[in-house]
Amino acid sequence: MSVSKVLHGRGKNVRVSDETAALIRRIADDLQYRPNELARSFRQRRTRTLGLAFEGVIELSGPVRYFTDIVDGATRAAFDLNYSVTLCSRLTGPNPTFTLAEGRFDGLLWCRTHADEEELNFIRNCRIPVVFMHNPLCGMPTEQSHVGWDNASAVRMAMQHLAELGHKSVGFVVSTNNADNLEARLRRELFLAECQQLGIQGNAFIWDETLDAVRNWWQANPAETALIFWNDTSGIAMLHFARQLGIAIPQDLSVVSFDSTYQCDFTTPRLTALRQPLTDMAKRATELLIQRIENPETGPIHDMFPCVLDIRESTARPRLAP
């Protein structure tokens, strides 16, 4: 027992001389002894592991590194506080209750924008802390902490920018595979409301993210002189399609997207986008989660990050603007 207390640094009443304690530590070093963290977690009833729930597969390379920015912020905060992070593209096991009650996580960082009613109902009564990285207006339970982004201000900034440039007809585009995405739906609703407020003709589109879909839209001689895409992946894809179809950006069409990940500075032309500080948001969400784990009496905290419009070269006055 005394050896264990010396090696683990606990127990002020251990009756071992300084010389004996030093000998114990020296022998442990010679034997390359390391504490068994699994056994320690059983004893403390803590795994010091956080679950990070997201959708799909995280691509470490690709057109947009949305989720890797989130992972960066979450792991920075977790590692600084001696926690590890497990990535979960879905809640494994027979149901959400099984996953979140089996003891593998001390807390869950929820970065998904899809959730069925079974998942939401369980999270509302979950026995481990949960922090959402989404606006609660997207349908997430407000009794849990959340770190969100001001989507309303973001849409307003984009529309005011296009209105000042002289655009009278604007479209908002969501890819078909994200048609039921909660945040995409929220942004689309805010877009239509803002168009009405500004007296701008607004149309919401759901497209397959393909060259043919863009070609069909363009050949129909659309009234829209600007398009807002619900995320950078779709906005960057539009720039590629436009180049193949001979659509001049921004002379023929202005393009705006959400998130302003670093790839927006390397497109041709550079993509105007609404910046969502994903790394900072994930870092803050992880800090709130650990705070709730270590201080269970802490109530829910709701933090909202402001948005910024990064104006680059993909927006300009429409050709026919006065």
Kinemage of the C-alpha trace (Angstrom):
@kinemage 1
@onewidth
@group {chain A} dominant
@subgroup {mainchain}
@vectorlist {calphas} color= white
{ca met a 1} P 0.000 0.000 0.000
{ca ser a 2} L 2.817 2.429 0.891
{ca val a 3} L 4.576 1.679 -2.416
{ca ser a 4} L 1.374 2.420 -4.333
{ca lys a 5} L 0.848 5.698 -2.532
{ca val a 6} L 4.439 6.780 -3.157
{ca leu a 7} L 4.242 5.953 -6.863
{ca his a 8} L 0.859 7.579 -7.356
{ca gly a 9} L 1.630 10.666 -5.277
{ca arg a 10} L -1.353 10.264 -2.944
{ca gly a 11} L -1.641 9.970 0.794
{ca lys a 12} L 0.050 12.589 2.957
{ca asn a 13} L 0.075 10.201 5.908
{ca val a 14} L 2.316 7.618 4.203
{ca arg a 15} L 4.963 6.686 6.794
{ca val a 16} L 7.940 6.278 4.505
{ca ser a 17} L 11.188 8.150 4.824
{ca asp a 18} L 12.378 10.404 2.023
{ca glu a 19} L 15.228 7.970 1.354
{ca thr a 20} L 12.858 4.998 1.064
{ca ala a 21} L 10.470 6.944 -1.166
{ca ala a 22} L 13.370 7.896 -3.442
{ca leu a 23} L 14.478 4.256 -3.581
{ca ile a 24} L 10.961 3.124 -4.516
{ca arg a 25} L 10.795 5.649 -7.359
{ca arg a 26} L 14.284 4.735 -8.603
{ca ile a 27} L 13.465 1.016 -8.707
{ca ala a 28} L 10.161 1.806 -10.505
{ca asp a 29} L 12.093 3.815 -13.102
{ca asp a 30} L 14.619 1.006 -13.554
{ca leu a 31} L 11.742 -1.449 -14.105
{ca gln a 32} L 10.004 1.058 -16.434
{ca tyr a 33} L 6.893 0.865 -14.295
{ca arg a 34} L 3.909 2.860 -15.520
{ca pro a 35} L 0.546 3.238 -13.738
{ca asn a 36} L -2.293 1.281 -15.320
{ca glu a 37} L -4.604 4.023 -16.571
{ca leu a 38} L -7.436 1.578 -17.221
{ca ala a 39} L -7.378 0.392 -13.634
{ca arg a 40} L -7.182 3.982 -12.445
{ca ser a 41} L -10.264 4.890 -14.532
{ca phe a 42} L -12.234 2.010 -12.957
{ca arg a 43} L -11.292 3.223 -9.493
{ca gln a 44} L -12.138 6.873 -10.224
{ca arg a 45} L -15.193 6.021 -12.348
{ca arg a 46} L -13.767 8.319 -14.987
{ca thr a 47} L -12.348 7.459 -18.393
{ca arg a 48} L -11.065 10.997 -19.072
{ca thr a 49} L -12.370 10.403 -22.583
{ca leu a 50} L -14.738 12.662 -24.499
{ca gly a 51} L -16.884 11.541 -27.399
{ca leu a 52} L -17.046 13.831 -30.430
{ca ala a 53} L -20.156 12.981 -32.450
{ca phe a 54} L -20.191 14.104 -36.067
{ca glu a 55} L -21.718 13.111 -39.395
{ca gly a 56} L -20.082 11.061 -42.084
{ca val a 57} L -16.361 10.511 -42.492
{ca ile a 58} L -13.819 13.153 -41.533
{ca glu a 59} L -11.650 13.864 -44.558
{ca leu a 60} L -8.158 14.970 -43.622
{ca ser a 61} L -7.763 16.263 -47.155
{ca gly a 62} L -10.422 17.401 -49.541
{ca pro a 63} L -12.271 20.493 -50.691
{ca val a 64} L -13.172 21.740 -47.221
{ca arg a 65} L -11.769 20.765 -43.835
{ca tyr a 66} L -14.835 21.697 -41.791
{ca phe a 67} L -14.654 18.835 -39.338
{ca thr a 68} L -10.882 18.801 -39.040
{ca asp a 69} L -11.097 22.412 -37.809
{ca ile a 70} L -13.530 21.199 -35.141
{ca val a 71} L -11.253 18.297 -34.206
{ca asp a 72} L -8.325 20.707 -33.928
{ca gly a 73} L -10.136 22.930 -31.427
{ca ala a 74} L -11.574 20.029 -29.421
{ca thr a 75} L -8.300 18.145 -29.082
{ca arg a 76} L -6.329 21.255 -28.153
{ca ala a 77} L -8.655 21.978 -25.255
{ca ala a 78} L -8.972 18.320 -24.199
{ca phe a 79} L -5.250 17.538 -24.257
{ca asp a 80} L -4.442 20.675 -22.257
{ca leu a 81} L -6.758 19.375 -19.518
{ca asn a 82} L -5.517 15.752 -19.700
{ca tyr a 83} L -8.515 14.337 -21.570
{ca ser a 84} L -8.552 12.302 -24.771
{ca val a 85} L -11.094 12.510 -27.608
{ca thr a 86} L -12.807 9.655 -29.458
{ca leu a 87} L -14.329 10.456 -32.856
{ca cys a 88} L -17.800 8.983 -33.483
{ca ser a 89} L -19.419 9.227 -36.893
{ca arg a 90} L -22.432 7.564 -35.287
{ca leu a 91} L -23.519 6.370 -31.865
{ca thr a 92} L -22.597 2.690 -31.938
{ca gly a 93} L -24.531 -0.098 -30.293
{ca pro a 94} L -28.215 -0.993 -30.513
{ca asn a 95} L -29.385 2.556 -29.695
{ca pro a 96} L -28.177 5.956 -28.348
{ca thr a 97} L -29.013 4.926 -24.787
{ca phe a 98} L -26.594 2.008 -24.999
{ca thr a 99} L -23.732 4.153 -26.287
{ca leu a 100} L -24.059 7.011 -23.824
{ca ala a 101} L -24.805 4.891 -20.765
{ca glu a 102} L -22.159 2.189 -21.141
{ca gly a 103} L -19.418 4.285 -19.537
{ca arg a 104} L -16.960 4.776 -22.384
{ca phe a 105} L -17.294 8.589 -22.301
{ca asp a 106} L -17.263 11.124 -19.474
{ca gly a 107} L -19.052 13.575 -21.760
{ca leu a 108} L -20.171 14.095 -25.347
{ca leu a 109} L -19.473 16.956 -27.753
{ca trp a 110} L -22.317 16.900 -30.287
{ca cys a 111} L -21.291 18.386 -33.656
{ca arg a 112} L -24.018 16.812 -35.761
{ca thr a 113} L -26.690 18.812 -37.548
{ca his a 114} L -28.932 15.762 -37.982
{ca ala a 115} L -30.608 14.078 -35.033
{ca asp a 116} L -33.635 11.831 -34.888
{ca glu a 117} L -36.194 12.111 -32.115
{ca glu a 118} L -34.849 9.040 -30.294
{ca glu a 119} L -31.409 10.624 -29.993
{ca leu a 120} L -32.759 13.993 -28.875
{ca asn a 121} L -35.094 12.487 -26.302
{ca phe a 122} L -32.293 10.509 -24.740
{ca ile a 123} L -29.875 13.448 -24.732
{ca arg a 124} L -32.430 15.537 -22.862
{ca asn a 125} L -32.202 13.027 -20.006
{ca cys a 126} L -28.625 11.899 -20.515
{ca arg a 127} L -26.612 10.930 -17.428
{ca ile a 128} L -23.364 12.297 -18.881
{ca pro a 129} L -22.823 15.953 -19.810
{ca val a 130} L -23.451 16.949 -23.417
{ca val a 131} L -22.459 20.169 -25.163
{ca phe a 132} L -23.851 21.092 -28.573
{ca met a 133} L -21.872 22.956 -31.184
{ca his a 134} L -24.990 24.235 -32.896
{ca asn a 135} L -27.594 26.892 -32.446
{ca pro a 136} L -30.461 25.573 -30.264
{ca leu a 137} L -32.865 27.080 -32.803
{ca cys a 138} L -31.890 24.096 -34.949
{ca gly a 139} L -33.904 21.867 -32.625
{ca met a 140} L -31.243 20.902 -30.093
{ca pro a 141} L -32.246 20.673 -26.396
{ca thr a 142} L -31.619 24.002 -24.653
{ca glu a 143} L -31.236 22.374 -21.214
{ca gln a 144} L -27.766 21.262 -22.316
{ca ser a 145} L -24.898 23.705 -22.833
{ca his a 146} L -24.229 24.837 -26.354
{ca val a 147} L -21.781 26.900 -28.373
{ca gly a 148} L -23.412 28.412 -31.434
{ca trp a 149} L -22.919 30.892 -34.222
{ca asp a 150} L -25.140 33.830 -35.072
{ca asn a 151} L -26.702 32.533 -38.279
{ca ala a 152} L -29.218 35.390 -38.420
{ca ser a 153} L -26.502 38.056 -38.418
{ca ala a 154} L -24.482 36.039 -40.936
{ca val a 155} L -27.353 35.859 -43.440
{ca arg a 156} L -28.071 39.542 -42.895
{ca met a 157} L -24.432 40.472 -43.598
{ca ala a 158} L -24.363 38.456 -46.816
{ca met a 159} L -27.632 39.915 -48.090
{ca gln a 160} L -26.714 43.486 -47.211
{ca his a 161} L -23.397 43.061 -49.023
{ca leu a 162} L -25.149 41.808 -52.166
{ca ala a 163} L -27.854 44.498 -51.920
{ca glu a 164} L -25.200 47.226 -51.686
{ca leu a 165} L -23.596 45.836 -54.839
{ca gly a 166} L -26.940 46.174 -56.627
{ca his a 167} L -28.187 42.584 -56.795
{ca lys a 168} L -31.992 42.392 -57.075
{ca ser a 169} L -32.432 38.625 -57.380
{ca val a 170} L -30.483 36.157 -55.239
{ca gly a 171} L -30.632 32.392 -54.825
{ca phe a 172} L -29.808 30.224 -51.820
{ca val a 173} L -28.492 26.740 -52.667
{ca val a 174} L -28.425 23.559 -50.576
{ca ser a 175} L -27.094 20.284 -51.973
{ca thr a 176} L -29.602 17.434 -52.229
{ca asn a 177} L -27.801 15.272 -49.661
{ca asn a 178} L -28.123 18.101 -47.098
{ca ala a 179} L -31.745 18.999 -47.739
{ca asp a 180} L -32.781 17.881 -44.240
{ca asn a 181} L -29.732 19.341 -42.488
{ca leu a 182} L -31.035 21.396 -39.563
{ca glu a 183} L -28.555 24.229 -39.988
{ca ala a 184} L -29.042 24.366 -43.765
{ca arg a 185} L -32.799 24.623 -43.237
{ca leu a 186} L -32.349 27.391 -40.678
{ca arg a 187} L -30.101 29.382 -43.010
{ca arg a 188} L -32.558 28.971 -45.877
{ca glu a 189} L -35.443 30.249 -43.742
{ca leu a 190} L -33.388 33.218 -42.559
{ca phe a 191} L -32.395 33.955 -46.162
{ca leu a 192} L -36.002 34.066 -47.376
{ca ala a 193} L -37.006 36.323 -44.470
{ca glu a 194} L -34.092 38.683 -45.142
{ca cys a 195} L -34.941 38.868 -48.858
{ca gln a 196} L -38.453 39.928 -47.946
{ca gln a 197} L -37.098 42.510 -45.518
{ca leu a 198} L -34.777 43.999 -48.162
{ca gly a 199} L -37.255 43.811 -51.038
{ca ile a 200} L -35.023 41.406 -52.984
{ca gln a 201} L -36.350 38.502 -55.034
{ca gly a 202} L -35.141 35.376 -53.284
{ca asn a 203} L -35.326 31.777 -54.434
{ca ala a 204} L -34.226 28.694 -52.501
{ca phe a 205} L -32.826 25.774 -54.520
{ca ile a 206} L -32.013 22.178 -53.705
{ca trp a 207} L -29.514 20.884 -56.266
{ca asp a 208} L -27.552 17.779 -56.945
{ca glu a 209} L -23.955 18.922 -56.646
{ca thr a 210} L -23.146 18.103 -60.273
{ca leu a 211} L -22.059 19.869 -63.439
{ca asp a 212} L -25.352 18.948 -65.133
{ca ala a 213} L -27.422 20.580 -62.375
{ca val a 214} L -25.533 23.872 -62.754
{ca arg a 215} L -25.684 23.661 -66.556
{ca asn a 216} L -29.457 23.126 -66.523
{ca trp a 217} L -29.966 26.052 -64.173
{ca trp a 218} L -27.749 28.382 -66.206
{ca gln a 219} L -29.257 27.433 -69.571
{ca ala a 220} L -32.702 28.379 -68.241
{ca asn a 221} L -31.543 32.044 -68.169
{ca pro a 222} L -32.119 32.515 -64.421
{ca ala a 223} L -33.016 35.882 -62.948
{ca glu a 224} L -30.514 35.400 -60.105
{ca thr a 225} L -27.305 37.420 -60.393
{ca ala a 226} L -25.890 36.017 -57.144
{ca leu a 227} L -25.986 32.695 -55.320
{ca ile a 228} L -25.380 31.977 -51.633
{ca phe a 229} L -24.276 28.403 -50.886
{ca trp a 230} L -24.995 26.893 -47.506
{ca asn a 231} L -21.355 25.782 -47.017
{ca asp a 232} L -17.910 26.144 -48.566
{ca thr a 233} L -17.942 22.683 -50.122
{ca ser a 234} L -20.851 23.661 -52.362
{ca gly a 235} L -19.526 27.165 -52.998
{ca ile a 236} L -16.119 25.885 -54.096
{ca ala a 237} L -17.772 23.258 -56.299
{ca met a 238} L -19.754 26.049 -57.990
{ca leu a 239} L -16.542 27.885 -58.875
{ca his a 240} L -15.185 24.732 -60.540
{ca phe a 241} L -18.417 24.131 -62.462
{ca ala a 242} L -18.621 27.761 -63.551
{ca arg a 243} L -15.126 27.601 -65.020
{ca gln a 244} L -16.069 24.490 -67.011
{ca leu a 245} L -19.272 26.130 -68.307
{ca gly a 246} L -17.719 29.477 -69.166
{ca ile a 247} L -19.616 31.366 -66.449
{ca ala a 248} L -17.482 34.328 -65.383
{ca ile a 249} L -17.316 34.770 -61.621
{ca pro a 250} L -18.113 37.448 -60.453
{ca gln a 251} L -18.925 39.253 -63.738
{ca asp a 252} L -21.769 36.901 -64.721
{ca leu a 253} L -22.584 35.625 -61.258
{ca ser a 254} L -21.543 36.521 -57.701
{ca val a 255} L -20.966 33.629 -55.286
{ca val a 256} L -21.030 33.638 -51.468
{ca ser a 257} L -20.695 30.675 -49.087
{ca phe a 258} L -20.746 29.875 -45.386
{ca asp a 259} L -17.851 28.987 -43.049
{ca ser a 260} L -14.884 30.705 -44.796
{ca thr a 261} L -12.496 27.833 -44.213
{ca tyr a 262} L -8.938 28.436 -45.335
{ca gln a 263} L -9.494 27.003 -48.846
{ca cys a 264} L -11.523 30.110 -49.723
{ca asp a 265} L -8.251 32.040 -50.022
{ca phe a 266} L -6.922 29.585 -52.612
{ca thr a 267} L -9.831 29.336 -55.058
{ca thr a 268} L -9.985 31.204 -58.375
{ca pro a 269} L -11.410 33.716 -57.808
{ca arg a 270} L -11.042 33.794 -54.024
{ca leu a 271} L -14.401 32.994 -52.444
{ca thr a 272} L -16.385 35.566 -50.452
{ca ala a 273} L -17.657 33.747 -47.371
{ca leu a 274} L -19.122 34.141 -43.900
{ca arg a 275} L -16.499 33.096 -41.381
{ca gln a 276} L -17.484 30.639 -38.676
{ca pro a 277} L -14.602 30.357 -36.160
{ca leu a 278} L -14.865 26.577 -35.946
{ca thr a 279} L -11.624 25.909 -34.094
{ca asp a 280} L -12.365 28.526 -31.424
{ca met a 281} L -15.950 27.307 -31.084
{ca ala a 282} L -14.872 23.681 -30.643
{ca lys a 283} L -12.239 24.693 -28.107
{ca arg a 284} L -14.804 26.624 -26.062
{ca ala a 285} L -17.369 23.808 -26.307
{ca thr a 286} L -14.808 21.292 -25.060
{ca glu a 287} L -13.843 23.540 -22.150
{ca leu a 288} L -17.528 23.842 -21.172
{ca leu a 289} L -17.930 20.077 -21.397
{ca ile a 290} L -14.972 19.379 -19.116
{ca gln a 291} L -16.167 22.064 -16.722
{ca arg a 292} L -19.536 20.295 -16.503
{ca ile a 293} L -17.849 16.896 -16.005
{ca glu a 294} L -15.672 18.119 -13.156
{ca asn a 295} L -18.359 20.342 -11.608
{ca pro a 296} L -21.676 18.495 -12.139
{ca glu a 297} L -23.677 21.235 -10.428
{ca thr a 298} L -22.731 23.731 -13.133
{ca gly a 299} L -25.832 24.803 -15.044
{ca pro a 300} L -26.123 24.991 -18.846
{ca ile a 301} L -24.105 27.736 -20.520
{ca his a 302} L -25.039 29.134 -23.934
{ca asp a 303} L -22.296 30.936 -25.851
{ca met a 304} L -22.895 32.603 -29.216
{ca phe a 305} L -19.942 33.488 -31.429
{ca pro a 306} L -20.233 36.526 -33.752
{ca cys a 307} L -19.826 36.182 -37.508
{ca val a 308} L -17.554 38.018 -39.949
{ca leu a 309} L -18.000 38.463 -43.704
{ca asp a 310} L -14.727 37.899 -45.544
{ca ile a 311} L -15.165 39.809 -48.793
{ca arg a 312} L -12.967 38.381 -51.522
{ca glu a 313} L -13.118 38.425 -55.330
{ca ser a 314} L -16.169 36.205 -56.019
{ca thr a 315} L -18.674 39.058 -55.538
{ca ala a 316} L -19.126 42.236 -57.586
{ca arg a 317} L -21.804 44.475 -59.059
{ca pro a 318} L -24.027 42.655 -61.558
{ca arg a 319} L -23.507 43.552 -65.215
{ca leu a 320} L -26.857 45.321 -65.520
{ca ala a 321} L -26.670 47.178 -62.202
{ca pro a 322} L -27.156 50.968 -62.588
